[in-house]
Amino acid sequence: MTKEQFKEEKNYQASKMCFRQMLEKGIITQEEYKQIGTILLEKYQPILGSLFFGNCLT
């Protein structure tokens, strides 16, 4: 993994964590979380995060 890939992975994971907390607090809906997840995947193109995102939607 390059430094740039690591940076993008880190940014993706941090962003996802913030939105996951918003979901858990009821600030956003499950559908909004899925939409945000898709946007984050497109923006950061994480190597590892993309493997696990689908499992985090429940």
DSSP file (Angstrom, degrees, kcal/mol; ACC not computed):
  #  RESIDUE AA STRUCTURE BP1 BP2  ACC     N-H-->O    O-->H-N    N-H-->O    O-->H-N    TCO  KAPPA ALPHA  PHI   PSI    X-CA   Y-CA   Z-CA
    1    1 A M              0   0    0      0, 0.0     2,-0.1     0, 0.0     0, 0.0   0.000 360.0 360.0 360.0 130.4    0.0    0.0    0.0
    2    2 A T     >  -     0   0    0      1,-0.1     4,-2.4     4,-0.0     5,-0.2  -0.299 360.0-106.4 -78.1 168.4    1.4    3.4   -1.0
    3    3 A K  H  > S+     0   0    0      1,-0.2     4,-2.4     2,-0.2     5,-0.1   0.897 122.7  50.8 -61.5 -40.1    1.4    6.4    1.3
    4    4 A E  H  > S+     0   0    0      2,-0.2     4,-2.4     1,-0.2    -1,-0.2   0.916 110.1  48.7 -65.4 -43.0   -1.4    7.9   -0.8
    5    5 A Q  H  > S+     0   0    0      2,-0.2     4,-2.5     1,-0.2    42,-0.2   0.901 111.6  50.2 -63.1 -40.5   -3.5    4.8   -0.6
    6    6 A F  H  X S+     0   0    0     -4,-2.4     4,-2.7     2,-0.2    -2,-0.2   0.914 109.6  51.1 -63.2 -42.7   -3.0    4.6    3.1
    7    7 A K  H  X S+     0   0    0     -4,-2.4     4,-2.5     2,-0.2    -2,-0.2   0.920 111.9  46.5 -60.3 -45.3   -4.0    8.3    3.4
    8    8 A E  H  X S+     0   0    0     -4,-2.4     4,-2.4     2,-0.2    -1,-0.2   0.893 112.2  50.7 -65.6 -39.6   -7.2    7.6    1.4
    9    9 A E  H  X S+     0   0    0     -4,-2.5     4,-2.6     2,-0.2    -2,-0.2   0.929 111.5  48.2 -62.3 -45.4   -8.0    4.5    3.5
   10   10 A K  H  X S+     0   0    0     -4,-2.7     4,-2.4     1,-0.2    -2,-0.2   0.918 112.5  47.9 -61.9 -45.6   -7.5    6.4    6.7
   11   11 A N  H  X S+     0   0    0     -4,-2.5     4,-2.3     2,-0.2    -1,-0.2   0.894 112.2  50.1 -63.5 -40.1   -9.8    9.3    5.5
   12   12 A Y  H  X S+     0   0    0     -4,-2.4     4,-2.9     2,-0.2    -2,-0.2   0.945 111.8  47.0 -62.3 -49.0  -12.4    6.8    4.4
   13   13 A Q  H  X S+     0   0    0     -4,-2.6     4,-2.2     1,-0.2    -2,-0.2   0.896 112.9  49.0 -63.2 -40.9  -12.4    5.0    7.7
   14   14 A A  H  X S+     0   0    0     -4,-2.4     4,-1.8     2,-0.2    -1,-0.2   0.920 113.7  46.2 -64.8 -43.8  -12.6    8.2    9.7
   15   15 A S  H  X S+     0   0    0     -4,-2.3     4,-2.2     1,-0.2     5,-0.2   0.928 111.9  50.9 -63.8 -45.3  -15.5    9.5    7.6
   16   16 A K  H  X S+     0   0    0     -4,-2.9     4,-2.4     1,-0.2    -1,-0.2   0.890 107.6  53.8 -60.6 -40.0  -17.3    6.2    7.8
   17   17 A M  H  X S+     0   0    0     -4,-2.2     4,-2.1     2,-0.2    -1,-0.2   0.907 107.7  50.2 -62.1 -42.3  -17.0    6.1   11.5
   18   18 A C  H  X S+     0   0    0     -4,-1.8     4,-1.8     1,-0.2    -1,-0.2   0.928 113.5  44.6 -62.2 -45.2  -18.5    9.6   11.9
   19   19 A F  H  X S+     0   0    0     -4,-2.2     4,-2.2     1,-0.2    -1,-0.2   0.838 109.2  56.7 -70.9 -31.4  -21.5    8.7    9.7
   20   20 A R  H  X S+     0   0    0     -4,-2.4     4,-2.6    -5,-0.2    -1,-0.2   0.908 107.1  49.5 -64.1 -41.0  -21.9    5.4   11.5
   21   21 A Q  H  X S+     0   0    0     -4,-2.1     4,-1.8     2,-0.2    -2,-0.2   0.889 109.0  52.3 -64.5 -38.3  -22.2    7.3   14.8
   22   22 A M  H  <>S+     0   0    0     -4,-1.8     5,-2.4     2,-0.2     6,-0.9   0.901 109.8  49.4 -63.3 -39.8  -24.8    9.5   13.2
   23   23 A L  H ><5S+     0   0    0     -4,-2.2     3,-1.4     1,-0.2    -2,-0.2   0.937 109.9  50.3 -62.8 -47.2  -26.8    6.5   12.1
   24   24 A E  H 3<5S+     0   0    0     -4,-2.6    -1,-0.2     1,-0.3    -2,-0.2   0.808 110.6  49.9 -63.1 -30.0  -26.6    4.9   15.5
   25   25 A K  T 3<5S-     0   0    0     -4,-1.8    -1,-0.3    -5,-0.2    -2,-0.2   0.483 116.0-114.8 -87.0  -3.1  -27.9    8.2   17.1
   26   26 A G  T < 5S+     0   0    0     -3,-1.4    -3,-0.2    -4,-0.4    -2,-0.1   0.633  81.7 123.5  81.5  13.7  -30.8    8.4   14.6
   27   27 A I  S   <S+     0   0    0     -5,-2.4     2,-0.3    -6,-0.2    -4,-0.2   0.857  79.3  25.2 -74.9 -35.4  -29.5   11.5   12.9
   28   28 A I  S    S-     0   0    0     -6,-0.9    -2,-0.2    -9,-0.2     2,-0.1  -0.897  85.8-118.5-124.7 158.0  -29.5    9.8    9.5
   29   29 A T     >  -     0   0    0     -2,-0.3     4,-2.4     1,-0.1     5,-0.1  -0.401  29.4-106.0 -88.7 168.7  -31.5    6.9    8.2
   30   30 A Q  H  > S+     0   0    0      1,-0.2     4,-2.2     2,-0.2     5,-0.1   0.894 122.5  52.4 -58.9 -41.5  -30.2    3.5    7.0
   31   31 A E  H  > S+     0   0    0      1,-0.2     4,-2.2     2,-0.2    -1,-0.2   0.915 109.3  48.1 -64.1 -43.1  -30.9    4.6    3.4
   32   32 A E  H  > S+     0   0    0      1,-0.2     4,-2.8     2,-0.2    -1,-0.2   0.893 109.4  54.2 -63.1 -39.1  -28.9    7.8    3.9
   33   33 A Y  H  X S+     0   0    0     -4,-2.4     4,-2.6     1,-0.2    -2,-0.2   0.906 108.1  49.3 -61.5 -42.0  -26.1    5.8    5.4
   34   34 A K  H  X S+     0   0    0     -4,-2.2     4,-2.0     2,-0.2    -1,-0.2   0.920 112.1  48.1 -62.7 -43.9  -26.0    3.6    2.3
   35   35 A Q  H  X S+     0   0    0     -4,-2.2     4,-2.0     2,-0.2    -2,-0.2   0.918 112.6  48.1 -63.0 -43.8  -26.0    6.6    0.0
   36   36 A I  H  X S+     0   0    0     -4,-2.8     4,-2.8     1,-0.2    -1,-0.2   0.906 108.8  55.2 -62.8 -41.7  -23.2    8.3    2.0
   37   37 A G  H  X S+     0   0    0     -4,-2.6     4,-2.3     1,-0.2    -1,-0.2   0.894 106.8  49.9 -58.7 -41.7  -21.2    5.0    1.9
   38   38 A T  H  X S+     0   0    0     -4,-2.0     4,-2.1     2,-0.2    -1,-0.2   0.911 111.4  48.7 -63.5 -43.0  -21.4    4.9   -1.9
   39   39 A I  H  X S+     0   0    0     -4,-2.0     4,-2.6     1,-0.2    -2,-0.2   0.915 111.0  50.2 -63.4 -43.6  -20.2    8.4   -2.1
   40   40 A L  H  X S+     0   0    0     -4,-2.8     4,-2.8     1,-0.2     5,-0.5   0.896 109.0  51.9 -63.4 -40.0  -17.3    7.8    0.3
   41   41 A L  H  X S+     0   0    0     -4,-2.3     4,-1.9     1,-0.2    -1,-0.2   0.914 112.8  45.2 -61.7 -42.4  -16.3    4.7   -1.7
   42   42 A E  H  < S+     0   0    0     -4,-2.1    -2,-0.2     2,-0.2    -1,-0.2   0.895 116.4  46.1 -67.2 -39.9  -16.2    6.7   -4.9
   43   43 A K  H  < S+     0   0    0     -4,-2.6    -2,-0.2    -5,-0.2    -3,-0.2   0.944 127.5  22.6 -70.0 -48.9  -14.4    9.6   -3.3
   44   44 A Y  H  < S-     0   0    0     -4,-2.8    -3,-0.2    -5,-0.2    -2,-0.2   0.719  80.7-153.1 -96.0 -23.0  -11.7    7.7   -1.4
   45   45 A Q     <  -     0   0    0     -4,-1.9   -36,-0.1    -5,-0.5    -4,-0.1   0.933  23.6-161.4  46.7  57.1  -11.5    4.5   -3.4
   46   46 A P        -     0   0    0      0, 0.0     4,-0.5     0, 0.0    -1,-0.1  -0.347  18.6-148.2 -69.9 147.8  -10.2    2.6   -0.3
   47   47 A I  S    S+     0   0    0    -42,-0.2     4,-0.3     2,-0.1   -41,-0.0   0.946  96.0  22.9 -78.7 -52.6   -8.5   -0.8   -0.8
   48   48 A L  S >> S+     0   0    0      1,-0.2     3,-1.3     2,-0.2     4,-0.8   0.889 118.4  59.9 -82.5 -41.8   -9.6   -2.4    2.4
   49   49 A G  H >> S+     0   0    0      1,-0.3     4,-1.4     2,-0.2     3,-0.6   0.827  98.0  59.4 -59.0 -34.7  -12.7   -0.4    3.2
   50   50 A S  H 34 S+     0   0    0     -4,-0.5     4,-0.4     1,-0.2    -1,-0.3   0.768 100.5  57.5 -67.7 -23.9  -14.4   -1.4    0.0
   51   51 A L  H <4 S+     0   0    0     -3,-1.3    -1,-0.2    -4,-0.3    -2,-0.2   0.793 116.0  33.6 -73.4 -28.2  -14.2   -5.0    1.0
   52   52 A F  H XX S+     0   0    0     -4,-0.8     3,-0.8    -3,-0.6     4,-0.7   0.553  90.0  90.8-106.9 -10.9  -16.1   -4.5    4.3
   53   53 A F  G >< S+     0   0    0     -4,-1.4     3,-1.6     1,-0.3     4,-0.3   0.899  84.5  55.9 -59.5 -43.6  -18.6   -1.7    3.5
   54   54 A G  G >4 S+     0   0    0     -4,-0.4     3,-0.8     1,-0.3    -1,-0.3   0.823 104.8  54.3 -58.2 -31.6  -21.4   -4.0    2.5
   55   55 A N  G <4 S+     0   0    0     -3,-0.8     3,-0.5     1,-0.2    -1,-0.3   0.663 102.4  58.8 -75.2 -16.4  -21.1   -5.9    5.8
   56   56 A C  G << S+     0   0    0     -3,-1.6    -1,-0.2    -4,-0.7    -2,-0.2   0.422  81.6  85.2 -93.3   1.5  -21.6   -2.6    7.8
   57   57 A L    <         0   0    0     -3,-0.8    -1,-0.2    -4,-0.3    -2,-0.1   0.558 360.0 360.0 -84.5  -6.6  -24.9   -1.7    6.3
   58   58 A T              0   0    0     -3,-0.5    -1,-0.2    -4,-0.1    -2,-0.1   0.467 360.0 360.0 -95.4 360.0  -27.0   -3.7    8.7
